[in-house]
Amino acid sequence: MFFISSNDNAKIAVYDLNSEGIKTIILVHGWPLSHKMFEYQIPSLLHSGYRIISIDLRGFGNSDVTSFGYNYNQFATDLYCVIYSLNLTNFDLLGFSMGGAIVTRYMQLYRGYGVRKLCLCDAAVPSYCKSINNPYGQSIESTNKLINLGYNDRPALNEYFGSIFFYKQHSNPFKNWMQNLNNSASGLGEMSSLIALKNENVFNDLKHIHVQTGIFHGKEDKICPFEMAKIMNNSINNSIIFAFEKAGHGAFYDAKDRFNKKLVEFLLN
């Protein structure tokens, strides 16, 4: 792990595996997780010869907790600062959930600088909440209730979120591990970015995506319903949906083996 400073001097934690890999992929985690969520994808990517760069978003994992800056523009700028500092070009970019919205904003704000292929995984795109462009999102009212819960009992918020995250039942040790990842976020980062999730919309950013895009989505996703994948597919030229049966928001684990297989196939073809 090392740190790269963003435009406001916030230190972003960066993890660089297999720096001699012949291909590069950047992984951007979702809310309220950290880079550790990709533990079960990393072996398949390494086996395929990838250099894997992952980050902790500001306020999460080992990155700085800042007073402000928990919005998609700043998150995308943090990502750009990492990319620019490492002199990365011709890389693949993957974003999960809120991370999917962040990489979508990156494609608009920085004109897709350096991106070869894009992966949107159970992405909060075009918006987390219902909007004119997304009738399938969460309601403002239910999200406000989550925000109120988090400000009063953040571990309870994380426990509830974890209870609807997967479609399948997984072991208690695994669920405890996920809960610990959620709880490791800073309160300021987690709650401020939940407000961003409620308010932000990247629908207009989709037309700025001009690279081959894989849309990986669980059919039983209760957080970002599968119908949102269809909106992405209809709005992004040269995109393809990979649908995962009996998989929820955490399709990366509910359908782990098939998810990893399809991800690698998409990247290498």
C-alpha positions in Angstrom: 0.0 0.0 0.0 1.1 3.6 -0.7 -0.6 7.0 -0.9 -1.2 9.4 -3.7 -2.4 12.9 -3.0 -5.5 14.2 -4.8 -6.0 17.8 -6.0 -6.9 18.9 -2.4 -4.0 17.0 -0.9 -6.2 14.2 0.5 -4.2 11.0 0.6 -5.7 8.1 -1.3 -4.7 4.6 -0.4 -3.5 2.6 -3.4 -2.8 -1.1 -3.7 -0.7 -2.3 -6.6 -0.5 -6.1 -7.3 1.7 -7.7 -10.0 3.2 -4.4 -11.2 4.9 -6.4 -14.0 1.6 -7.6 -15.4 1.0 -7.2 -19.2 -2.5 -5.8 -18.7 -3.8 -3.4 -16.0 -7.2 -3.1 -14.3 -8.3 -0.6 -11.8 -10.9 -1.6 -9.2 -13.2 0.9 -7.5 -15.3 -0.4 -4.6 -18.8 0.4 -3.5 -20.5 1.9 -0.5 -19.6 1.5 2.3 -16.8 -1.0 1.6 -13.1 -0.8 0.7 -10.7 -2.3 -1.7 -10.9 -5.6 0.3 -14.3 -6.4 -1.2 -12.5 -7.7 -4.4 -10.6 -10.4 -2.5 -12.4 -13.2 -4.4 -11.8 -11.6 -7.9 -8.1 -10.9 -7.4 -6.9 -14.5 -7.9 -8.7 -14.9 -11.3 -7.3 -11.5 -12.5 -3.8 -12.4 -11.4 -4.0 -15.8 -13.1 -5.0 -13.9 -16.3 -1.8 -11.8 -16.1 -3.3 -8.6 -14.8 -1.7 -5.9 -12.9 -4.4 -5.0 -10.3 -4.6 -1.5 -8.9 -7.3 -0.9 -6.3 -8.0 2.2 -4.2 -9.9 3.1 -1.0 -12.2 6.0 -1.7 -11.7 9.0 0.6 -13.3 8.3 3.9 -13.1 4.5 3.5 -10.4 2.0 4.2 -7.0 3.6 4.7 -7.6 6.7 2.8 -7.9 10.1 4.4 -11.1 11.2 6.1 -11.7 14.7 4.8 -14.2 17.3 5.9 -15.7 17.6 2.5 -15.4 16.1 -1.0 -17.8 13.1 -0.8 -19.4 13.7 -4.2 -19.0 12.0 -7.6 -16.9 14.8 -9.1 -14.4 14.6 -6.3 -14.3 10.8 -6.2 -13.7 10.8 -10.0 -11.0 13.4 -9.5 -9.3 11.3 -6.8 -9.3 8.4 -9.3 -7.8 10.6 -12.0 -5.1 11.7 -9.7 -4.1 8.1 -9.1 -4.2 7.3 -12.8 -2.2 10.4 -13.7 0.4 9.9 -11.0 1.0 6.3 -12.0 1.1 7.2 -15.7 -1.5 4.6 -16.6 -2.8 4.2 -20.1 -4.8 1.5 -21.9 -6.2 0.1 -18.7 -9.5 -1.5 -17.9 -11.7 0.1 -15.3 -14.2 -1.6 -13.0 -16.7 0.0 -10.6 -19.0 -1.7 -8.2 -22.3 -0.1 -7.0 -21.5 3.5 -6.0 -18.1 2.8 -7.6 -19.9 2.2 -10.8 -21.4 5.6 -10.7 -18.0 7.1 -9.9 -16.3 5.5 -12.9 -19.2 6.6 -15.0 -18.6 10.2 -13.9 -14.9 9.7 -14.6 -15.8 8.8 -18.2 -17.6 12.1 -18.6 -15.4 14.4 -16.5 -12.1 13.1 -17.9 -13.4 11.9 -21.3 -12.5 8.3 -20.5 -8.8 9.1 -20.3 -6.8 5.9 -20.6 -9.7 3.5 -20.4 -9.7 0.5 -22.8 -12.7 -1.4 -21.4 -15.3 -0.5 -18.7 -17.0 -2.8 -16.3 -20.1 -1.7 -14.4 -21.0 -4.2 -11.7 -24.4 -3.9 -10.0 -23.8 -0.3 -10.5 -25.8 2.6 -9.0 -26.4 3.9 -12.5 -28.1 6.0 -13.7 -29.0 6.8 -10.1 -29.5 5.1 -6.8 -32.8 6.8 -6.1 -35.8 7.0 -8.4 -35.6 9.7 -11.0 -37.1 10.7 -14.3 -34.5 8.5 -15.9 -34.7 5.7 -13.5 -38.2 4.6 -12.2 -36.6 1.5 -10.6 -34.3 3.1 -8.0 -34.9 3.4 -4.3 -37.3 5.9 -3.0 -36.2 9.2 -1.5 -38.3 8.5 1.6 -36.7 5.1 2.3 -33.2 6.5 1.7 -33.9 9.3 4.1 -34.8 6.7 6.7 -31.5 5.0 6.1 -29.7 8.3 6.5 -31.5 9.0 9.7 -30.7 5.5 11.0 -27.0 5.9 10.1 -26.7 9.2 12.0 -28.2 7.5 15.1 -26.9 3.9 14.8 -24.5 3.4 11.9 -23.7 -0.3 12.7 -27.5 -1.0 12.6 -27.6 0.7 9.1 -24.7 -1.5 8.0 -26.4 -4.6 9.4 -29.6 -3.9 7.5 -27.7 -3.1 4.3 -25.9 -6.4 4.7 -29.1 -8.3 5.1 -30.3 -7.3 1.6 -26.9 -7.3 -0.1 -26.9 -11.0 -1.2 -29.5 -13.3 -2.6 -28.0 -16.5 -1.3 -27.4 -17.4 2.4 -23.7 -17.4 3.2 -21.8 -18.5 6.2 -21.9 -16.4 9.4 -18.1 -15.9 9.3 -18.4 -14.4 5.8 -21.3 -12.2 6.8 -19.3 -11.0 9.8 -16.4 -10.2 7.6 -18.6 -8.1 5.3 -20.1 -6.4 8.3 -16.6 -5.5 9.5 -15.7 -4.0 6.1 -18.8 -1.9 6.3 -18.1 -0.8 9.9 -14.5 0.1 9.0 -15.7 3.1 6.9 -15.5 6.5 8.6 -18.8 7.8 9.8 -18.2 11.0 7.9 -17.3 9.3 4.7 -20.1 6.7 4.8 -22.9 9.1 5.7 -21.8 12.0 3.4 -21.5 9.6 0.4 -24.9 8.1 1.2 -26.3 11.6 0.8 -24.4 11.7 -2.6 -26.0 8.4 -3.5 -29.4 9.9 -2.8 -28.9 13.1 -4.8 -26.6 12.4 -7.7 -27.5 11.2 -11.2 -25.1 10.1 -13.9 -27.7 9.4 -16.7 -26.3 12.2 -18.9 -22.8 10.9 -18.4 -23.6 7.6 -20.1 -23.5 9.2 -23.6 -19.8 10.0 -22.9 -18.9 6.3 -22.7 -17.3 5.3 -26.0 -15.5 2.1 -25.0 -16.6 -1.5 -24.9 -18.6 -1.9 -21.7 -19.6 -4.9 -19.7 -22.6 -4.6 -17.4 -22.5 -7.3 -14.8 -25.7 -7.5 -12.7 -27.5 -9.8 -10.4 -31.1 -10.7 -11.5 -32.3 -10.5 -7.8 -30.5 -7.2 -6.9 -32.7 -5.5 -4.3 -30.5 -2.4 -4.0 -29.9 -1.6 -7.7 -32.6 -3.6 -9.5 -31.8 -5.5 -12.6 -33.9 -3.1 -14.7 -31.2 -0.5 -14.2 -28.8 -2.7 -16.1 -31.2 -2.5 -19.1 -31.1 1.3 -18.9 -27.3 1.2 -19.0 -27.4 -1.2 -21.9 -29.8 1.0 -23.8 -27.8 4.2 -23.1 -24.2 2.9 -23.8 -23.2 2.0 -27.3 -21.2 -1.2 -27.6 -22.3 -2.5 -24.2 -23.4 -6.0 -23.2 -25.2 -7.3 -20.2 -24.0 -10.3 -18.2 -27.0 -11.4 -16.1 -26.5 -13.6 -13.0 -29.4 -15.8 -12.0 -30.0 -16.3 -8.2 -27.6 -13.4 -7.4 -28.3 -10.2 -5.6 -26.4 -6.9 -5.3 -23.3 -8.9 -4.3 -23.3 -10.9 -7.5 -19.5 -10.9 -7.3 -19.9 -13.5 -4.5 -23.4 -14.9 -4.9 -22.3 -16.1 -8.4 -18.6 -15.9 -7.7 -17.2 -18.6 -10.1 -19.4 -17.6 -13.1 -18.9 -13.9 -12.3 -15.1 -14.3 -12.4 -15.3 -16.4 -15.5 -17.4 -13.9 -17.4 -15.4 -11.0 -16.2 -12.1 -12.4 -17.4 -13.6 -13.5 -20.7 -15.0 -10.0 -21.3 -11.7 -8.4 -20.5 -9.6 -10.8 -22.6 -11.8 -11.0 -25.7 
